Amino acid sequence: MKRHCLISALFYAFSAGGGIAGTTWDQAGTGTGISTSSVTEIADGHMVMQISSSYDNMEMADAGHPMNGASGPCFGAVEIASGSVGGGGICAFTSSTGDKVVLHWTAEAMDPSGALTGSWKLTGGTGHWSDAEGGGGFSSLTDPETGKFVNTITSSVTLP
């Protein structure tokens, strides 16, 4: 009887990990948290922003998505000049399973609502993130009064 329980337990452990491994997750989600920025005015219509954000939670469309429940800091800088936007930064998230993942983001535009938009890419991590690949797009809107933000993302993430 003990042998059957052990075999069942091992099957369950490997199949639970296998539910993530070898899967590509193509879906949207939202990240929420608090952001602070320091703005340096260069000239009329030209500024540089230093940004520091703390994500409380990433909520993906599918609760099984490996980014669901992730949290952590993001840092970066953005230059806005004559309507053109450029810059980027790095996020260091901890997933709900305790693994670490690093994302690089690139600012590409600002939409009419004032949301910063761009793209992001995975660059490394621990556990199931160590050989993961992928990225997507983002649109992050911050309330200037409270610092609260909502970052709507798209993702295509593959875990080997």
Number of C-alpha atoms within 10 A of each C-alpha: 5 7 8 9 10 11 11 11 12 12 11 12 11 10 12 11 11 13 10 17 16 12 14 17 18 16 15 17 18 19 23 21 19 17 22 18 16 11 14 12 12 12 9 8 11 15 16 19 17 17 17 17 20 21 23 15 19 24 20 22 12 14 10 12 19 23 25 20 20 23 23 18 17 20 19 19 19 20 19 20 15 10 10 12 21 16 18 20 18 19 22 20 24 19 20 15 13 11 16 20 23 19 18 19 24 22 23 18 18 19 12 7 7 13 19 20 21 21 18 22 19 21 17 18 18 15 13 18 23 17 14 21 16 17 21 18 18 25 20 19 21 19 13 11 6 10 14 17 22 19 19 20 23 18 22 15 22 19 18 15
